[in-house]
Amino acid sequence: MLLQWSSPEYVPHSFQISGLSGTIGHKQTGNCFDLTKQVADGLVNMQELSKGLFLVQSEMAFKKETELCEEYPERKVFQLSFCMNGICEWNYRESGSECYQLSPTQCSLQCGTLSRCVSHFSAENPYRTLSISLEQERFAPLMEDLEAMHLVRQDNKICTHVFSTTPEIRLVLQQLLDCPPERKLRRLYLEGKVLELVSLFCDEVVGTQKNDKGISREDYRCLMKAREIIDNHFLHPLTIAQIAEQCFLSETKLKQGFKTCFHCTVYEYIVEKRMEMAYRLLQSGKYKVKDVVWMVGYTNASHFIDAFRKRYGVTPGEI
């Protein structure tokens, strides 16, 4: 079985395959990994349709139960995966951690920082999947809607959500799979269908998810603006009234919405940003504690030391 990536920067820096009888050998040539036919038949192909937009198609049949472990330099990913045959199973950490499954007529959204993925395959059924990967500059416009639906993590760790596909989505999937290699302007056709698939996913799958936190999309955008204001001005004195006025929310909506969306109060978030900067300044070894106190916006050293100890469990002097 041949696994082929579009360019060297997407090739895993560590690639290990194991089966019932132990580690399985494979051969690497450029951007390709070749698995022995005693393990599997098929092809996994990744192609770049346009800048930052990738299509990954796979047809695989395994001869034995197989585990495939890929490790990458940390990078942000946005990936939609669709299953047409077989049951895909994977996790992002060590064996025994939370595992995800994807069955035919289902699709999954993977979003966040990826560094490791472990996939599990059985010999019972052949696998057929199609995935769409977008680079950060391409998926940035989607992040606001995904955050509004609470489908991405604030800490940027990789997360997965599984959805049922619609007939319209399955139709476009079939059109993608049926596109003949000799078709004129094939790459342009595939790009158009892939973008249509992303649009359908957002409208018909994500768009139907219930926003169970009771926050409108407009209010959520205002709360994101509030967080941006704090990110840019946390070293300056900030009041709830000032932030609320600048992000066009009432003080009550700001306080309640911030706690709901970001799991902390406005004040706790400001303190967190200040403590993160203080830690970096102290760790550099260039500044004394008394200098860092005023550099991160504190006028009272004891208040700063208490906040720092609460956040990191040690005093600033110990850092």
N, C-alpha and C positions, 0 to 999 in steps of 0.2 A: 504494500500500500504506500502511495506517495503522498506526503504532506508538503505543500508548497506555499510559501509566503511571498508577498508582493515585492519586498525589498529587505535588505539585511537588518535594518533597524527594528523590524517586527519579529525576527527570528528569536525564539527563547534562548537565553544564555545558558539555561540548564534544561535538558530534555531527557526524562527517564521513563522507560516502559517496563512494567513488570507484569507477570502472569502467574498462573498456578504453580509453575515450576521455577520461579525466581525471575531475576532481571533478564530482559530480552534485548538482544543486540539490534542496532540499527546503524545505517550509514548516512552521513551528512555530506551533501554536495551543494555548496553555495547556499541558496535559500531553501533547499529541499531536504527533507528527511525521508529515507526509504526504509519501510518496515519489511521484514522478510515475509514471503507469502505463506509461511507456516503459521504466521500470526494473524494476518488480515489481508483482504483484498479491497481495492477501492482507491479513492482519491479525495484529498482535501485541498482545495485550491482557493487562495486569497488573491483577489485582483483589485487594483485601485481604479475606480470608474472615473473619478475626478478628484481634484485636490481635497484630501481629508475625508473622502467617502470610499468605503471598501465593501466589497461583496465577498462573502466566504461561503462556498458551496461544498458539501461533503456527501459522499456515498461510500459507506464502509460496511464490511461484513467480517466479523472476527471469528477466528477458528477456535479460540479459547477465551476464557474470562481474562480481561486485560485492564490494567490501570495505567493511565498516562498522566505523568506529572510534568507540568511546564512552569518554569520560573522566569520572570522578566524583571528588568529594571522598573522601578515604580513609575507608573504613568496613569493619567486619568483616562477612563474609557467610557464610552456610551455605546452599548451594543444591544441590538434586538435580535433574538434567536427564534427561529420557527422550526418546529419538528413536523416532518411528514411521515416518518416511519421509525419504529423502535422507541425505546424509552431512554432518554438521555439522563445521566445522573452525574453530579459533580459537586465539589466543595472548594473553598478557597484557602483552607488551612490544613492542619495535620489530619491524619486519619482519625475518624471518630467524631469529627466536628459536624456542625449542621450541614446536611446534604440537601441538594435541590434535585427535583425531577421534572422532566418535560416530556409530555406525551403528545402523540398526534392530535391535531386541532388545538394545540396550546402554543403560546409564545411566551418569551421571558424578556425582561428588561434588566440588563446589568449596567450599573452606573456607579462610578467612584474610582478609587485608586487601586489598580490591580498590580499584584506582584507574584501571585502564585495561584495555579488552578490545577486541581486533581480531578480527572474524569474517569468514570468507571464504565466498562463495556462488557456485555455478556455475549455468548455465542449463539443465543437463541434466535435473534432476529437481526436482519440487516438494518443499518441506520441511514437515514436521509434527512439532512438538515440544511437550512439556509440562514445565514446571519448577516446583519448589516452593522458595520462599525463606522463610527464617525469620530474624527479627530476633534480636539477641544474647540478649535475655531469654528467647526461646522455645527457642533451640538450646543454651543453657548446659548443661542436664542431659545432652545427648548428647555433650558434649565429652570427658567422662571416658572413655567407651567408645571414642571415636574415637582418643584419645591412647593408650589401652591397646593398640589395634590398629596404632599408629604411622601413622595416616592424616592427621595434622595436623602442621604444622611448629612447632617450639618458638619460632621467630622470628616467627610469625604471618603470614609471607608467604603469598600466595595459592598454593594447590596444587590439582591435579586428579587424581582417580583414576577410571579407567573400569572398569566391571564388566558382566558379562552379567546380563540380567534373567531372572527365573523365570516359569513359567506363571502363578503366583498374582499376581505383580506386573503382568504384562501384562493379566490379567483386570480388575484394579482400574483400570488405565489406560483400558481400553476403557469401563468403567462411567462414568468421569469424562468421557470424550469424548462418550459417548452421552446424557448428562444433558440433557434438553430445556430451553430457556430458560423455558418456561412452567410448569415443575414447581413445585409448592407447596414452600415451605421449601427452595428450591434452594441457597441459600448454606449452609444448615446441612448439607444432604446433601453438598455439595462439601467442606466442612470435614471431615466425618467420613471421607470417602473419601481425602482428602489425608493425614490423620493415619494412616489405615490403611496408606497407601502408605509413609509414613515408617517405620512400625513393621515392615512387611514388609521394607523395605530393610535395616533394622538386623538383623533376625532371619535373613533368608535370604541376604543378600549380604555385609554386613559380618561377620555372625556366623560365616560359613564361612571367612573369611580366616584363614590360619595365622599364629599369633603366633610368628614365626621367631626371636625374641630369647629365648625360653625363660623368660619372666617371667609368673607367674600374675597374674590380674586383681587378686587381693587384695594381692599383693606390690607391684603397680604403684600401687595406691591408697596403700600405705604410703610408697612412694618419692615420690609426689606430696605427701604430708604432710611428708616430710623437706624437700622443696624449699620448701614453704610456711613451715616453721619457719625455714629460712635466710633467706627473703625478709623475714620479720618481725623477725629477731634478728641479722642479719649484723654489726651494729655491736658486738655483745657477744662475749666469748670463747666459742667453741663447740668442742666436742670430738666426735669420732666416737661415743664412748660415750654422750654426752648425747643426741645426735640419734637414735641407734639406739634408745635406751630410750624416747624420746618418740613414735617412729613405729612401735614394736613390731616391729622387725627386728633380726636379729643384726648385729654390726658387719661381718661378712664379706658378708652379703647387701646391706647398705646400700652398701658400697664398690663391689661388683661391679655391683649393679643400677643405681646412680646413674651409673656410667660408661657402662653399656649404653644407658640411656634418654636421658640428657642429654648424652652425648658429652664429658664432663669429669669430673674427680674432685670429691669434696665440697669439698676445700680450694680447688681452682681456681674452683669456683662462688662460694664465699665471697669470694675475692679479686676476682672479676669484679664482684660486687655492690658491694664497697667502692670499686673503681676507678670504677665508673659514678657513684657519689655524689660521689667526690672531683672528678671531671671537672666535674660540674654546679656544685659549690661554687666551684671555681677559675674557671670560666667566668663566674660571676656577678660577679666582681671585688670581692666584699665581704670576702674572707678572704685572709690570707697563707698560704703553703705550710705554715709551722710550725703554724698553727691547724688546717688541714685534716688534718694527720697524725693528731692525736689525735681529731678529730671523726669520722673513719672507722675508728677502732679500732686504730690503730698506736701503738706506744710507741717504735719505732726509726725515725727519719726516713730513714736510708739504705735500710732495707728497703722503706719506702714508695716512695721515689724509684725504686728498681730495679724494683719491681712496676709502677709507673705507666709507666715508660719501655718496659717489655716489652709492656704492653697497648696503648699509644697511639703509641709510636715517638718521643715527645718527653718532655722533663722537665716536671714540674709548674710550674717557674718559667717555661717557655716559654709555657704556657697563660695 
